[in-house]
Amino acid sequence: MPSFDEALQRAGEFGRFQRRVFLLLCLTGVTFAFLFVGVVFLGSRPERYWCRGPSAAALAERCGWSPEEEWNRTAPPERGGDAGCRRYLLEAANGSAAAAGALSCADPLAAFPNRSAPLVPCRGGWRYVQAHSTIVSEFDLVCVNAWMLDLTQAVLNLGFLAGAFTLGYAADRFTSAVVYQGLVMRLGIIGGNLYIDFFISGVVELPAALLILLTIERFGRRLPFAGSNVVAGVACLVTAFLPEGIPWLRTTVATLGRLGITMAFEIVYLVNSELYPTTLRNFGVSLCSGLCDFGGIIAPFLLFRLAAIWLELPLIIFGILASVCGGLVMLLPETKGIALPETVDDVEKLGSPYSYKCGRRKKTQVCSSHL
């Protein structure tokens, strides 16, 4: 019975027909890209938001305030924690909501002793300051509803998870998926010019692909795979502690991390398919794809909820995960120059010097137990 590689040679390997099919499959990735990164723009965090009670709304209209003036005069002064999820109860002035008409335009809080108006949880009436409308502002996905934004991306990856086991497409591992998706989605919450940041993040995938082609045949699979994970991890950790006053340096280091995790995310496609025997390859790749999508389900909750505590906390988690992953990759056998394994016995021999030597010489099959 011919081996898998021999069957590929007889079928013509990567000929004109295969190139045509490959191109058509690549075109489907365009649709996937819009679904995958759309949340960066559709779910970007507003520059500023606060809770607007009925008295504050009436006062803003009477006084002709700009959004900035309304923010300064009616929003709680503290900017951290859950301050944006509460509002001043201006209706409590003199114990009557009608007294809101007597509140001063210059200083509404002067109607309260020591300018200390009571704070209450917000039940609606959000006010946003942002460059363009997003699903966050359209559906008030802030404070107690913020988890719904996480859920949108989780549901998307849940669909990919279902597809992984029904269609069996090749995909990634859990850690690379979490870090990769986390860094992409983080663009929507870090501030700055979202379009320029996204452009840089996208362009860096081109040199990443070139570096993969230049390294995997020269250095093998393990070193580029492990090195790219470590570079991404270290870059995330360094970026988390760089001061805000040097944005060019933060952008440079973050771009380096994006380059590293992109390489790792793409290399794992190749490594996954080379590690499994022919009899289990489809199931094994589907299982890893499922882990990738499971990581994608967790990534938005990990990113947005931790960023609510500290903006740089997700970077620290991503950095640790990627660095650990880089170390674990070195435990995998090197598959460069070795044909695809046919049986489980072939996989077990991948890490042995004898099987590597045989694979390099034969170029068609790993030395199986039946040889």
Protein Blocks (a to p, Z undefined) as FASTA:
>chain_A
ZZfklmmmmnopaafklmmmmmmmmmmmmmmmmmmmmmmmmmgccfbdcdddfklmmmmm
mnopafklmmmmmgcfblghjllmpccdfklgghiaklmmmpcfklmmlmpghhiacddd
deehiacddfbdcfklmnopghjlmmmmmmmmmmmmmmmmmmmmmnopacddfklmmmmm
mmmmmmmmngpjfklmmmmmmmmmmmmmmmmmmmmmmnojmlmmmmmmmmmmmmmmmmmm
pcfklmmlmmmmmmmmmmmmmmmmmmmmmmmmmmpcfklmmmmmmmmmmmmmmmmmmmmm
mmmmmmmmomklmmmmmmmmmmmmmmmmmmpccfehiacdfbfklmmmmmpmklmmmmmm
nomaccdfkZZ
